[in-house]
Amino acid sequence: MAITKSTPAPLTGGTLWCVTIALSLATFMQMLDSTISNVAIPTISGFLGASTDEGTWVITSFGVANAIAIPVTGRLAQRIGELRLFLLSVSFFSLSSLMCSLSTNLDVLIFFRVVQGLMAGPLIPLSQSLLLRNYPPEKRTFALALWSMTVIIAPICGPILGGYICDNFSWGWIF
C-alpha cells in the first residue's frame, strides 16, 4: 500500500498501544454505560421520587439516542473528521455523565441521558475506524480482537458495578 497524504503510516510501538488503550477505553465506557444503570433503576427512582416504570426511561432514553446517533456518524465524520468527532464525543459524553450524576429530578436525568446517548453513538464506529487506520494490515485482526474484548466484557461488568456502587455509595457515581 503506497503512503499518500490521505493515508498516514500506521503507528508503531508505544504510541500504537496508547491509541489502542484509549480507543478501547472509550468503547468500554460506552458499553458499560449501556448496562450499568439497569440494576440501579429502583434506587434512582426512589431517590428522585419517581415510579420504577418512569425510571426505566433512564435506560430507554440512552438506548434510543444512541441508536439515532450511530447512522449519522459516517456523515459527521466526513464533515468534521473522525478524530475530531471522536474527541468531541468523548468530551461531551463525559460532561453529560457528570450532569447525569448531579441530576435532582427524573426529567433532568433523562435529558442528560439522551445527550449522553447521542454522544456515545459515534464512539464504537469511530473507535473501530481509527483502530483500523492506525494498525498495519497484518496486525488488524489482532487489534480488533483486543478491541472486541471491551465490547464483550463491559456489558457484563455494568450490572455488577452498578449494583455495587448503588449499595455502597450513591447512585450518581454510576454515571
Backbone torsions as a table, in degrees:
resi	resn	phi	psi	omega
1	MET	NA	123.8	178.7
2	ALA	-75.4	141.3	179.9
3	ILE	-92.1	123.3	178.5
4	THR	-121.9	-179.4	178.2
5	LYS	-60.1	-35.9	-177.9
6	SER	-84.2	-11.9	179.7
7	THR	-121.0	91.9	180.0
8	PRO	-69.3	156.7	178.2
9	ALA	-64.7	142.6	176.9
10	PRO	-59.8	150.0	179.1
11	LEU	-75.7	163.0	178.8
12	THR	-140.2	165.2	171.6
13	GLY	60.7	-140.9	-176.5
14	GLY	-62.5	-35.0	178.9
15	THR	-62.8	-42.0	179.3
16	LEU	-63.1	-42.1	178.9
17	TRP	-65.8	-39.8	178.2
18	CYS	-62.9	-42.7	177.9
19	VAL	-63.4	-43.2	179.5
20	THR	-61.1	-45.1	179.7
21	ILE	-64.3	-44.7	-179.4
22	ALA	-62.4	-44.9	179.9
23	LEU	-67.1	-39.2	178.6
24	SER	-67.9	-38.5	178.1
25	LEU	-65.2	-38.8	177.5
26	ALA	-63.4	-42.1	177.5
27	THR	-65.5	-43.5	178.5
28	PHE	-58.9	-45.1	-179.6
29	MET	-59.7	-44.3	-179.5
30	GLN	-66.0	-46.3	-178.2
31	MET	-68.2	-38.5	177.9
32	LEU	-61.5	-42.8	-177.1
33	ASP	-68.3	-20.4	178.6
34	SER	-75.4	-17.3	-178.5
35	THR	-124.1	-13.9	-172.8
36	ILE	-66.4	-29.8	-177.6
37	SER	-83.7	-10.0	-176.0
38	ASN	-54.9	-47.2	-177.5
39	VAL	-83.2	-10.0	-176.7
40	ALA	-92.4	-5.0	-175.4
41	ILE	-55.3	-46.9	178.8
42	PRO	-60.3	-39.9	179.2
43	THR	-66.7	-47.6	-179.8
44	ILE	-62.6	-47.6	-179.5
45	SER	-58.8	-45.8	179.8
46	GLY	-62.2	-42.9	-179.2
47	PHE	-65.9	-37.7	-176.8
48	LEU	-92.1	4.0	177.2
49	GLY	69.3	37.0	-179.8
50	ALA	-121.4	162.6	175.9
51	SER	-77.1	162.5	177.2
52	THR	-63.4	-36.7	177.3
53	ASP	-61.0	-44.0	177.2
54	GLU	-65.5	-36.9	-179.0
55	GLY	-63.5	-25.1	179.8
56	THR	-64.4	-16.1	175.2
57	TRP	-64.2	-20.4	175.9
58	VAL	-62.5	-37.9	178.7
59	ILE	-80.2	-48.9	-175.1
60	THR	-62.4	-43.2	-177.4
61	SER	-61.2	-41.2	178.0
62	PHE	-64.3	-47.9	-177.3
63	GLY	-63.1	-43.3	-179.5
64	VAL	-67.0	-45.6	179.3
65	ALA	-62.7	-39.9	177.8
66	ASN	-60.8	-46.8	-179.7
67	ALA	-63.9	-33.8	178.0
68	ILE	-69.3	-38.0	-175.1
69	ALA	-74.1	-30.4	-174.3
70	ILE	-59.9	-47.9	-177.4
71	PRO	-65.3	-24.4	-179.1
72	VAL	-90.4	-2.0	-177.4
73	THR	-60.1	-44.5	-178.6
74	GLY	-59.2	-46.4	-179.3
75	ARG	-65.3	-43.3	178.0
76	LEU	-62.9	-40.5	179.7
77	ALA	-64.0	-36.5	176.8
78	GLN	-65.8	-36.7	-176.8
79	ARG	-75.6	-44.6	-174.0
80	ILE	-115.1	-4.6	179.3
81	GLY	98.2	143.2	-177.1
82	GLU	-63.6	-47.5	-177.1
83	LEU	-64.9	-44.0	179.5
84	ARG	-62.2	-44.1	178.5
85	LEU	-64.0	-40.1	178.3
86	PHE	-61.2	-48.0	-179.0
87	LEU	-65.4	-40.1	176.0
88	LEU	-63.7	-42.7	180.0
89	SER	-62.5	-45.9	179.2
90	VAL	-63.4	-43.1	-178.7
91	SER	-63.2	-49.9	-178.4
92	PHE	-73.6	-28.0	172.8
93	PHE	-62.7	-45.6	179.9
94	SER	-64.3	-42.7	178.5
95	LEU	-64.1	-43.0	179.2
96	SER	-68.5	-29.8	174.5
97	SER	-63.3	-43.9	177.1
98	LEU	-60.8	-44.3	-179.1
99	MET	-66.1	-35.1	174.9
100	CYS	-60.1	-44.1	-176.8
101	SER	-67.6	-23.0	-179.0
102	LEU	-96.6	1.0	-176.7
103	SER	-62.2	139.3	-179.0
104	THR	-110.3	-5.7	173.2
105	ASN	-148.4	164.0	-173.2
106	LEU	-64.5	-38.0	-179.1
107	ASP	-61.7	-43.1	179.1
108	VAL	-65.7	-43.1	178.7
109	LEU	-60.8	-44.9	179.7
110	ILE	-63.7	-41.4	177.5
111	PHE	-57.3	-48.8	-178.7
112	PHE	-72.4	-24.8	172.5
113	ARG	-69.0	-34.7	174.7
114	VAL	-64.1	-47.6	178.1
115	VAL	-59.0	-44.8	179.4
116	GLN	-59.7	-43.9	178.3
117	GLY	-64.3	-40.6	177.8
118	LEU	-63.3	-36.9	179.3
119	MET	-78.1	-27.8	-179.6
120	ALA	-77.2	-30.0	-176.6
121	GLY	-50.7	-48.7	-178.6
122	PRO	-71.3	-15.1	-171.8
123	LEU	-62.4	-43.7	-177.5
124	ILE	-69.8	-51.9	179.4
125	PRO	-62.3	-37.6	-179.8
126	LEU	-70.6	-39.0	179.8
127	SER	-65.8	-37.2	175.6
128	GLN	-63.7	-47.6	-178.2
129	SER	-62.4	-45.9	179.9
130	LEU	-66.6	-36.3	177.9
131	LEU	-62.9	-49.2	-179.4
132	LEU	-64.4	-35.3	-179.6
133	ARG	-66.8	-32.7	-174.0
134	ASN	-94.1	-6.4	178.2
135	TYR	-102.0	142.1	173.2
136	PRO	-66.2	151.0	-175.2
137	PRO	-51.5	-37.7	-176.7
138	GLU	-72.7	-12.2	-179.8
139	LYS	-112.4	3.5	-176.0
140	ARG	-66.7	-36.4	178.3
141	THR	-62.5	-43.7	177.0
142	PHE	-61.3	-44.4	-179.4
143	ALA	-61.8	-44.9	179.2
144	LEU	-66.9	-32.8	176.8
145	ALA	-65.2	-44.7	177.0
146	LEU	-61.9	-47.2	-178.6
147	TRP	-62.5	-40.2	-178.0
148	SER	-63.7	-26.9	177.8
149	MET	-59.8	-35.3	179.4
150	THR	-67.8	-34.7	179.3
151	VAL	-67.4	-30.7	-179.8
152	ILE	-85.1	-42.6	-173.4
153	ILE	-76.6	-39.9	-174.7
154	ALA	-58.4	-47.3	179.7
155	PRO	-65.1	-24.1	175.9
156	ILE	-73.5	-40.7	-178.7
157	CYS	-72.1	-28.3	-175.1
158	GLY	-52.3	-59.8	-179.0
159	PRO	-63.4	-34.6	179.1
160	ILE	-64.9	-49.9	178.7
161	LEU	-65.6	-41.2	179.4
162	GLY	-59.2	-45.1	178.3
163	GLY	-64.9	-44.3	-179.7
164	TYR	-62.6	-46.3	-178.3
165	ILE	-64.2	-44.8	179.9
166	CYS	-64.6	-36.6	-179.8
167	ASP	-73.5	-31.3	-171.8
168	ASN	-112.3	-13.0	-178.1
169	PHE	-136.7	-141.1	177.9
170	SER	-111.9	149.2	-178.9
171	TRP	-57.9	-29.1	-178.7
172	GLY	-60.3	-26.1	-178.6
173	TRP	-71.3	-12.5	178.7
174	ILE	-72.4	-19.2	-179.2
175	PHE	-91.5	NA	NA
